């Protein structure tokens, strides 16, 4: 596939994307849950690849914690802002490289280079199975033996629920059949919208599919998590709860206790896979 559409989309939504994980309590949950699992499984130190890390929000957080990080992304505009954010955070000495590149081709890195690998989002923009297979193989290849991989994607059933909430009129659109049957969203469905307003090319995953993708590459599955957990698709209620700090803290505890329950994972908006290279 051509990656021009994905690159163009993220070049256009740089500021929105930087704010996405912090703009309200509901969106913070994805970041809170992901950081929880990073803290749980990351080694105490080492070199980390943030593959498709966009604006570097996770790169900055990990650099603050003393990790060395290489940030790679497809979007030059995202990387421009990432460089500024890294400098503002005073962690440029920990960010060893900022690289424009694609997760389907990590040939600039040798085998067994990284102590951990993050790929938080990019697999959901690979609508061709061949590209998803290549990306998974590359992510595993550059990880050291026994290194952890953290991969997040957009959930297929979560995407279906978003259609129900926001775009019910599209349920019977012939062009949407591919999404409901194969999990593929094509950007041309929104060609009548202003640039950056309709979502770009996307592939939505079933959790078992994500598990199989990496297990077929000699990765041991350690955890699979629904990032929004019990709050999934309950934005208004979640944001209202945030106003009471005691209740919010308790709710976050409950989210972290339950987010890897199989009955919850598939309907969350985002799925986090944690695996360990054999």
C-alpha positions as CSV (number, residue, x, y, z in Angstrom):
1,X,0.0,0.0,0.0
2,X,1.0,3.6,-0.3
3,X,1.7,5.3,3.0
4,X,1.3,8.8,1.6
5,X,-2.3,9.1,2.9
6,X,-1.3,8.2,6.4
7,X,1.7,10.5,6.4
8,X,-0.4,13.4,5.1
9,X,-3.1,12.8,7.7
10,X,-0.7,12.9,10.6
11,X,1.1,15.9,9.1
12,X,-2.2,17.7,9.2
13,X,-3.3,16.8,12.8
14,X,-0.1,17.4,14.7
15,X,-1.5,19.6,17.4
16,X,-4.6,17.5,17.9
17,X,-2.5,14.4,18.1
18,X,-0.2,15.9,20.8
19,X,-3.3,16.7,22.9
20,X,-5.1,13.5,22.3
21,X,-3.9,11.5,25.3
22,X,-4.4,14.4,27.8
23,X,-7.3,16.4,26.5
24,X,-9.7,14.9,29.1
25,X,-10.0,12.1,31.7
26,X,-11.4,9.6,29.3
27,X,-8.5,9.9,26.8
28,X,-6.0,9.9,29.7
29,X,-7.0,6.4,30.5
30,X,-5.2,5.0,27.4
31,X,-2.0,6.8,28.6
32,X,-2.4,5.7,32.3
33,X,-3.0,2.1,31.4
34,X,-0.2,1.9,28.9
35,X,2.3,3.5,31.3
36,X,1.2,1.1,34.0
37,X,2.2,-1.9,31.8
38,X,5.4,-0.2,30.7
39,X,6.4,0.2,34.3
40,X,5.4,-3.4,35.1
41,X,7.4,-5.0,32.3
42,X,10.2,-2.8,31.2
43,X,13.8,-3.6,32.3
44,X,15.3,-1.1,34.8
45,X,17.4,0.5,32.1
46,X,18.3,0.1,28.4
47,X,17.7,1.3,24.9
48,X,14.1,1.4,23.7
49,X,12.7,1.8,20.2
50,X,9.5,3.9,20.1
51,X,8.4,2.8,16.6
52,X,5.7,5.0,15.1
53,X,5.9,7.1,18.3
54,X,4.6,10.2,16.5
55,X,5.0,13.3,18.7
56,X,7.1,11.5,21.3
57,X,4.8,11.6,24.3
58,X,6.0,8.1,25.4
59,X,9.5,8.9,24.3
60,X,9.6,11.9,26.6
61,X,8.1,9.9,29.6
62,X,10.6,7.1,29.2
63,X,13.5,9.4,28.7
64,X,12.5,11.2,32.0
65,X,12.7,7.8,33.7
66,X,16.3,7.3,32.5
67,X,15.8,5.1,29.5
68,X,17.7,5.8,26.2
69,X,15.2,6.0,23.4
70,X,15.1,6.1,19.6
71,X,12.0,7.7,18.2
72,X,10.8,6.7,14.7
73,X,7.8,7.9,12.8
74,X,6.4,8.2,9.3
75,X,5.3,11.9,9.7
76,X,8.0,14.6,9.4
77,X,5.6,17.2,10.9
78,X,5.1,15.0,14.0
79,X,8.8,14.5,14.3
80,X,9.4,18.3,14.1
81,X,7.1,18.9,17.0
82,X,8.5,15.9,18.9
83,X,12.0,17.4,18.7
84,X,10.7,20.6,20.3
85,X,8.8,18.7,23.0
86,X,11.9,16.6,23.8
87,X,14.0,19.8,24.2
88,X,11.3,21.4,26.3
89,X,11.4,18.4,28.6
90,X,15.2,18.6,28.8
91,X,15.7,14.9,27.8
92,X,17.5,15.4,24.5
93,X,20.5,13.6,25.9
94,X,18.4,10.5,26.4
95,X,16.8,10.5,23.0
96,X,19.6,9.1,20.9
97,X,18.0,9.5,17.5
98,X,14.9,10.9,15.8
99,X,14.3,8.9,12.6
100,X,11.8,9.3,9.8
101,X,10.8,5.8,8.9
102,X,8.2,3.1,8.5
103,X,7.5,0.2,10.8
104,X,7.4,-2.2,7.8
105,X,11.1,-1.6,7.2
106,X,13.4,-1.2,10.2
107,X,16.5,-2.1,8.1
108,X,18.4,0.9,9.6
109,X,18.6,-1.2,12.8
110,X,20.6,-4.4,13.3
111,X,19.1,-7.6,14.7
112,X,18.8,-7.8,18.5
113,X,19.4,-4.1,19.1
114,X,16.8,-3.0,21.6
115,X,16.1,-3.8,25.2
116,X,12.4,-3.2,24.6
117,X,10.2,-2.2,21.6
118,X,7.1,0.0,21.5
119,X,4.7,0.2,18.6
120,X,1.8,2.1,20.0
121,X,-0.6,2.6,17.1
122,X,1.1,2.1,13.7
123,X,-0.1,-1.4,13.0
124,X,-3.7,0.0,12.8
125,X,-2.7,1.9,9.7
126,X,-1.5,-1.2,7.8
127,X,-4.6,-2.3,5.8
128,X,-2.7,-5.0,3.9
129,X,-2.0,-8.2,5.7
130,X,1.4,-8.5,4.1
131,X,2.4,-5.1,5.6
132,X,1.2,-6.2,9.1
133,X,3.2,-9.4,8.8
134,X,6.3,-7.4,7.7
135,X,6.0,-4.9,10.5
136,X,5.5,-7.6,13.2
137,X,8.6,-9.4,11.9
138,X,10.7,-6.3,11.9
139,X,9.6,-5.3,15.4
140,X,10.6,-8.7,16.7
141,X,13.8,-8.8,14.7
142,X,15.2,-5.6,16.2
143,X,14.3,-6.7,19.8
144,X,16.9,-8.5,21.9
145,X,16.1,-12.1,23.0
146,X,13.8,-11.9,26.1
147,X,13.0,-8.3,25.4
148,X,9.4,-7.1,25.8
149,X,7.3,-5.7,23.0
150,X,4.4,-3.3,23.6
151,X,2.0,-3.0,20.7
152,X,-1.3,-1.1,20.7
153,X,-4.0,-1.1,18.1
154,X,-7.5,0.0,17.5
155,X,-10.1,-2.6,18.5
156,X,-12.4,-3.9,15.8
157,X,-15.5,-4.2,18.0
158,X,-14.6,-0.9,19.6
159,X,-14.7,0.7,16.2
160,X,-18.1,-0.9,15.6
161,X,-19.4,0.7,18.8
162,X,-18.1,4.1,17.7
163,X,-20.1,3.7,14.4
164,X,-23.2,3.0,16.5
165,X,-22.5,6.1,18.7
166,X,-21.5,8.6,16.2
167,X,-22.2,7.4,12.6
168,X,-25.3,5.1,12.8
169,X,-26.3,6.3,9.3
170,X,-23.2,4.6,7.9
171,X,-24.2,1.2,9.1
172,X,-25.9,0.4,5.8
173,X,-23.4,2.2,3.5
174,X,-22.2,-0.3,0.9
175,X,-18.7,1.2,1.1
176,X,-18.6,0.3,4.8
177,X,-19.1,-3.4,4.2
178,X,-15.4,-4.0,4.1
179,X,-15.0,-2.6,7.6
180,X,-17.6,-4.8,9.1
181,X,-16.4,-7.9,7.3
182,X,-12.7,-7.4,7.3
183,X,-11.9,-4.6,9.7
184,X,-10.6,-2.3,6.9
185,X,-11.4,1.5,6.9
186,X,-10.3,3.3,3.7
187,X,-9.7,7.1,3.8
188,X,-11.6,7.7,0.6
189,X,-14.9,7.2,2.4
190,X,-14.3,10.7,3.9
191,X,-13.0,12.3,0.7
192,X,-15.8,14.9,0.9
193,X,-14.5,16.1,4.3
194,X,-11.9,18.8,4.8
195,X,-8.3,17.4,5.0
196,X,-7.5,16.0,8.4
197,X,-11.2,15.7,9.5
198,X,-11.9,12.2,8.3
199,X,-9.9,9.3,9.7
200,X,-7.0,8.0,7.6
201,X,-6.5,4.4,6.3
202,X,-7.0,2.0,9.2
203,X,-7.2,-1.6,10.1
204,X,-9.1,-2.7,13.2
205,X,-7.9,-5.8,15.2
206,X,-9.6,-8.6,17.0
207,X,-7.4,-9.3,20.1
208,X,-6.9,-13.0,19.1
209,X,-5.6,-11.9,15.8
210,X,-3.1,-9.6,17.4
211,X,-2.0,-12.4,19.7
212,X,-1.6,-14.8,16.8
213,X,0.3,-12.3,14.7
214,X,3.1,-12.1,17.3
215,X,3.1,-15.6,18.5
216,X,3.7,-16.7,14.9
217,X,6.9,-14.7,15.2
218,X,8.2,-16.6,18.2
219,X,6.9,-14.1,20.8
220,X,5.4,-15.3,24.1
221,X,2.2,-13.5,24.9
222,X,2.4,-12.0,28.4
223,X,-0.7,-9.7,28.6
224,X,-3.5,-8.3,26.5
225,X,-5.3,-5.3,27.8
226,X,-8.2,-3.1,26.9
227,X,-6.8,0.4,27.4
228,X,-10.1,2.1,28.2
229,X,-11.3,-0.9,30.1
230,X,-14.7,-0.6,31.8
231,X,-14.8,3.1,30.8
232,X,-14.8,2.2,27.0
233,X,-17.3,4.5,25.1
234,X,-18.5,6.1,28.3
235,X,-16.7,9.4,27.8
236,X,-19.2,11.7,29.5
237,X,-19.6,9.5,32.6
238,X,-15.8,9.1,32.9
239,X,-15.1,12.8,32.5
240,X,-17.7,13.6,35.1
241,X,-16.2,11.2,37.6
242,X,-12.9,12.9,37.2
243,X,-14.3,16.0,39.0
244,X,-14.3,13.9,42.3
245,X,-10.6,13.1,42.8
246,X,-11.2,10.4,45.4
247,X,-13.7,8.6,43.2
248,X,-11.5,9.0,40.1
249,X,-8.5,7.5,41.9
250,X,-10.7,4.5,42.9
251,X,-12.0,4.1,39.4
252,X,-8.5,4.1,37.9
253,X,-7.6,1.3,40.4
254,X,-10.6,-0.7,39.2
255,X,-9.7,-0.1,35.6
256,X,-6.1,-1.4,36.2
257,X,-7.5,-4.4,38.1
258,X,-9.9,-5.5,35.3
259,X,-8.5,-4.2,32.0
260,X,-6.9,-7.5,31.0
261,X,-10.1,-9.5,31.7
262,X,-11.0,-11.2,28.3
263,X,-14.6,-10.2,28.6
264,X,-13.5,-6.5,28.5
265,X,-10.6,-6.4,26.1
266,X,-12.4,-6.7,22.7
267,X,-14.9,-3.9,23.1
268,X,-12.3,-1.3,24.4
269,X,-11.3,1.4,21.9
270,X,-7.6,0.4,22.0
271,X,-5.9,-2.9,22.7
272,X,-2.5,-3.2,24.2
273,X,-0.5,-6.4,23.6
274,X,2.5,-7.2,25.7
275,X,4.8,-10.0,24.4
276,X,8.3,-11.3,25.1
277,X,10.7,-12.4,22.4
278,X,11.8,-16.0,22.9
